[in-house]
Amino acid sequence: MEEIAISKFKATCLAVLKRVRRTGKPVRITRFGEPVAEIVPPSLPPRPESWLGCMSGTAEIEGDIVSPVLDPADWEALR
């Protein structure tokens, strides 16, 4: 784990936070050589075991989904 003095952290705070997020390695902040805080990357959100079926139950069928929308007599291709 990398250690950084609090004065240097104060001057480079945003860069340190970006580095922790990018590398995933924590950084310990020290004051007079004693640990004050640790910057750790955020934990990943829990992922479902499988994406298959994740939308189950979110759609609703209304009306006839098998028959054509228009009457076949109105089709230009059949004329």
N, CA, C and O of each residue as an XYZ file, in Angstrom:
316
protein
N       0.844     -1.174      0.000
C       0.000      0.000      0.000
C       0.888      1.236      0.000
O       1.846      1.345      0.766
N       0.545      2.143     -0.867
C       1.300      3.391     -0.961
C       0.924      4.310      0.198
O      -0.236      4.372      0.604
N       1.916      5.020      0.722
C       1.678      6.008      1.771
C       2.023      7.386      1.243
O       2.976      7.559      0.483
N       1.225      8.372      1.662
C       1.447      9.737      1.213
C       1.189     10.672      2.392
O       0.250     10.471      3.163
N       2.033     11.697      2.521
C       1.871     12.666      3.604
C       0.619     13.498      3.361
O       0.238     13.755      2.219
N      -0.005     13.907      4.442
C      -1.257     14.644      4.339
C      -1.088     15.953      3.569
O      -2.000     16.366      2.853
N       0.050     16.604      3.705
C       0.286     17.859      2.983
C       0.352     17.613      1.472
O      -0.180     18.400      0.690
N       1.005     16.519      1.066
C       1.076     16.195     -0.363
C      -0.299     15.761     -0.869
O      -0.681     16.091     -1.992
N      -1.042     15.025     -0.045
C      -2.385     14.612     -0.437
C      -3.275     15.833     -0.657
O      -4.042     15.885     -1.618
N      -3.169     16.801      0.229
C      -3.979     18.014      0.105
C      -3.706     18.728     -1.222
O      -4.626     19.252     -1.849
N      -2.459     18.745     -1.639
C      -2.083     19.427     -2.877
C      -2.466     18.637     -4.126
O      -2.682     19.222     -5.187
N      -2.551     17.308     -4.008
C      -2.798     16.463     -5.185
C      -4.004     15.548     -4.997
O      -4.031     14.440     -5.531
N      -4.981     15.996     -4.256
C      -6.127     15.167     -3.887
C      -6.815     14.524     -5.093
O      -6.994     13.306     -5.116
N      -7.199     15.310     -6.086
C      -7.920     14.766     -7.235
C      -7.090     13.752     -8.014
O      -7.615     12.735     -8.467
N      -5.813     14.024     -8.168
C      -4.939     13.081     -8.887
C      -4.828     11.763     -8.124
O      -4.833     10.694     -8.734
N      -4.727     11.829     -6.797
C      -4.637     10.610     -5.980
C      -5.930      9.812     -6.100
O      -5.890      8.592     -6.257
N      -7.073     10.485     -6.029
C      -8.356      9.786     -6.148
C      -8.510      9.125     -7.513
O      -8.996      7.998     -7.600
N      -8.106      9.807     -8.572
C      -8.164      9.211     -9.915
C      -7.270      7.988    -10.014
O      -7.650      6.979    -10.609
N      -6.057      8.080     -9.419
C      -5.119      6.959     -9.465
C      -5.673      5.751     -8.722
O      -5.539      4.620     -9.190
N      -6.293      5.981     -7.569
C      -6.877      4.870     -6.801
C      -7.993      4.216     -7.604
O      -8.087      2.989     -7.649
N      -8.832      5.018     -8.235
C      -9.922      4.457     -9.039
C      -9.386      3.687    -10.239
O      -9.909      2.625    -10.576
N      -8.351      4.210    -10.886
C      -7.790      3.582    -12.087
C      -7.046      2.284    -11.767
O      -7.233      1.275    -12.447
N      -6.197      2.312    -10.728
C      -5.360      1.154    -10.423
C      -6.019      0.163     -9.467
O      -5.696     -1.025     -9.482
N      -6.947      0.651     -8.633
C      -7.581     -0.233     -7.654
C      -6.725     -0.471     -6.422
O      -7.071     -1.301     -5.582
N      -5.602      0.250     -6.300
C      -4.710      0.075     -5.151
C      -4.976      1.172     -4.117
O      -5.013      2.351     -4.472
N      -5.161      0.805     -2.844
C      -5.434      1.808     -1.815
C      -4.218      2.672     -1.499
O      -3.078      2.285     -1.756
N      -4.484      3.846     -0.937
C      -3.437      4.780     -0.527
C      -3.687      5.161      0.926
O      -4.816      5.472      1.306
N      -2.631      5.135      1.739
C      -2.735      5.512      3.147
C      -2.234      6.946      3.315
O      -1.153      7.292      2.839
N      -3.022      7.772      3.992
C      -2.660      9.158      4.264
C      -2.064      9.205      5.671
O      -2.654      8.695      6.624
N      -0.882      9.826      5.789
C      -0.209      9.893      7.087
C       0.015     11.341      7.517
O       0.114     12.251      6.693
N       0.092     11.520      8.824
C       0.439     12.824      9.401
C       1.515     12.561     10.440
O       1.290     11.838     11.411
N       2.661     13.139     10.236
C       3.841     12.910     11.083
C       4.165     11.411     11.171
O       4.591     10.916     12.215
N       3.954     10.698     10.053
C       4.280      9.278      9.985
C       3.213      8.353     10.536
O       3.348      7.135     10.424
N       2.166      8.888     11.124
C       1.078      8.066     11.682
C      -0.097      8.023     10.699
O      -0.456      9.055     10.131
N      -0.692      6.865     10.494
C      -1.832      6.769      9.568
C      -3.027      7.599     10.056
O      -3.390      7.567     11.232
N      -3.612      8.323      9.140
C      -4.784      9.139      9.441
C      -6.016      8.592      8.722
O      -7.109      8.539      9.286
N      -5.820      8.187      7.468
C      -6.938      7.693      6.665
C      -6.418      6.799      5.557
O      -5.227      6.797      5.244
N      -7.325      6.042      4.973
C      -6.998      5.225      3.813
C      -8.015      5.506      2.716
O      -9.222      5.549      2.953
N      -7.497      5.694      1.524
C      -8.344      5.870      0.355
C      -8.383      4.520     -0.352
O      -7.350      4.010     -0.785
N      -9.574      3.946     -0.467
C      -9.723      2.637     -1.111
C     -10.684      2.783     -2.286
O     -11.563      3.645     -2.262
N     -10.528      1.956     -3.307
C     -11.445      2.036     -4.453
C     -12.838      1.575     -4.034
O     -12.971      0.795     -3.091
N     -13.876      2.046     -4.720
C     -15.233      1.630     -4.373
C     -15.458      0.163     -4.694
O     -14.867     -0.380     -5.628
N     -16.304     -0.461     -3.921
C     -16.622     -1.857     -4.198
C     -17.547     -1.923     -5.404
O     -18.318     -0.998     -5.659
N     -17.466     -3.011     -6.136
C     -18.290     -3.181     -7.327
C     -19.717     -3.523     -6.918
O     -19.920     -4.237     -5.935
N     -20.696     -3.034     -7.645
C     -22.078     -3.392     -7.325
C     -22.297     -4.878     -7.581
O     -21.687     -5.445     -8.488
N     -23.155     -5.510     -6.798
C     -23.378     -6.950     -7.009
C     -24.020     -7.199     -8.371
O     -24.947     -6.498     -8.778
N     -23.513     -8.202     -9.055
C     -24.044     -8.562    -10.366
C     -24.942     -9.777    -10.218
O     -24.668    -10.661     -9.407
N     -26.005     -9.824    -10.991
C     -26.838    -11.029    -10.953
C     -26.037    -12.213    -11.494
O     -25.094    -12.042    -12.267
N     -26.423    -13.391    -11.079
C     -25.685    -14.589    -11.514
C     -25.705    -14.740    -13.029
O     -24.719    -15.175    -13.624
N     -26.826    -14.382    -13.658
C     -26.931    -14.497    -15.109
C     -27.825    -13.383    -15.622
O     -28.772    -12.979    -14.948
N     -27.530    -12.894    -16.794
C     -28.367    -11.871    -17.392
C     -29.586    -12.477    -18.060
O     -30.540    -11.769    -18.381
N     -29.559    -13.788    -18.272
C     -30.690    -14.454    -18.909
C     -31.900    -14.398    -17.977
O     -31.818    -14.799    -16.816
N     -32.986    -13.914    -18.480
C     -34.209    -13.845    -17.701
C     -34.309    -12.622    -16.810
O     -35.248    -12.518    -16.021
N     -33.374    -11.699    -16.913
C     -33.391    -10.545    -16.021
C     -34.565     -9.611    -16.302
O     -34.923     -8.807    -15.441
N     -35.170     -9.698    -17.485
C     -36.319     -8.855    -17.823
C     -37.641     -9.612    -17.699
O     -38.685     -9.112    -18.118
N     -37.599    -10.794    -17.134
C     -38.792    -11.610    -16.995
C     -39.863    -10.870    -16.206
O     -39.601    -10.311    -15.141
N     -41.088    -10.881    -16.757
C     -42.212    -10.258    -16.070
C     -42.317     -8.756    -16.266
O     -43.128     -8.111    -15.602
N     -41.519     -8.180    -17.160
C     -41.567     -6.730    -17.340
C     -42.366     -6.310    -18.572
O     -42.590     -5.116    -18.771
N     -42.801     -7.257    -19.401
C     -43.574     -6.930    -20.604
C     -44.965     -7.533    -20.506
O     -45.195     -8.505    -19.785
N     -45.885     -6.933    -21.249
C     -47.257     -7.419    -21.245
C     -47.744     -7.463    -22.684
O     -47.610     -6.481    -23.414
N     -48.310     -8.594    -23.099
C     -48.825     -8.760    -24.455
C     -50.280     -8.312    -24.473
O     -51.087     -8.749    -23.652
N     -50.606     -7.431    -25.421
C     -51.978     -6.964    -25.574
C     -52.441     -7.246    -26.994
O     -51.769     -6.866    -27.953
N     -53.550     -7.891    -27.135
C     -54.119     -8.151    -28.447
C     -53.533     -9.374    -29.116
O     -52.822    -10.162    -28.493
N     -53.840     -9.524    -30.399
C     -53.406    -10.672    -31.189
C     -52.019    -10.399    -31.758
O     -51.829     -9.424    -32.485
N     -51.047    -11.251    -31.433
C     -49.685    -11.050    -31.930
C     -49.338    -11.991    -33.080
O     -48.209    -11.987    -33.571
N     -50.333    -12.817    -33.519
C     -50.073    -13.786    -34.569
C     -50.628    -13.320    -35.908
O     -49.971    -13.477    -36.937
N     -51.813    -12.757    -35.909
C     -52.464    -12.347    -37.153
C     -51.811    -11.090    -37.720
O     -51.228    -10.306    -36.972
N     -51.906    -10.891    -39.047
C     -51.371     -9.668    -39.652
C     -52.123     -8.440    -39.155
O     -53.288     -8.524    -38.767
N     -51.451     -7.317    -39.172
C     -52.067     -6.071    -38.726
C     -53.126     -5.616    -39.729
O     -54.204     -5.161    -39.346
N     -52.805     -5.746    -41.022
C     -53.730     -5.351    -42.073
C     -54.412     -6.574    -42.665
O     -53.905     -7.691    -42.561
N     -55.568     -6.354    -43.288
C     -56.272     -7.414    -43.987
C     -55.450     -7.799    -45.220
O     -54.998     -6.909    -45.940
N     -55.242     -9.091    -45.490
C     -54.445     -9.500    -46.662
C     -54.967     -8.935    -47.979
O     -54.189     -8.798    -48.923
N     -56.249     -8.603    -48.081
C     -56.799     -8.023    -49.320
C     -56.224     -6.620    -49.553
O     -56.219     -6.143    -50.687
N     -55.748     -5.966    -48.513
C     -55.201     -4.624    -48.637
C     -53.705     -4.619    -48.977
O     -53.126     -3.551    -49.182
N     -53.081     -5.782    -49.037
C     -51.652     -5.842    -49.296
C     -51.366     -5.522    -50.767
O     -51.951     -6.133    -51.661
N     -50.506     -4.605    -51.006
C     -50.161     -4.230    -52.364
C     -49.388     -5.352    -53.081
O     -49.499     -5.499    -54.298
N     -48.631     -6.117    -52.349
C     -47.814     -7.182    -52.943
C     -48.677     -8.309    -53.507
O     -48.215     -9.026    -54.394
N     -49.919     -8.498    -53.029
C     -50.763     -9.578    -53.502
C     -51.612     -9.182    -54.704
O     -52.321    -10.023    -55.256
N     -51.557     -7.947    -55.112
C     -52.372     -7.486    -56.254
C     -51.773     -7.872    -57.567
O     -52.334     -7.560    -58.617
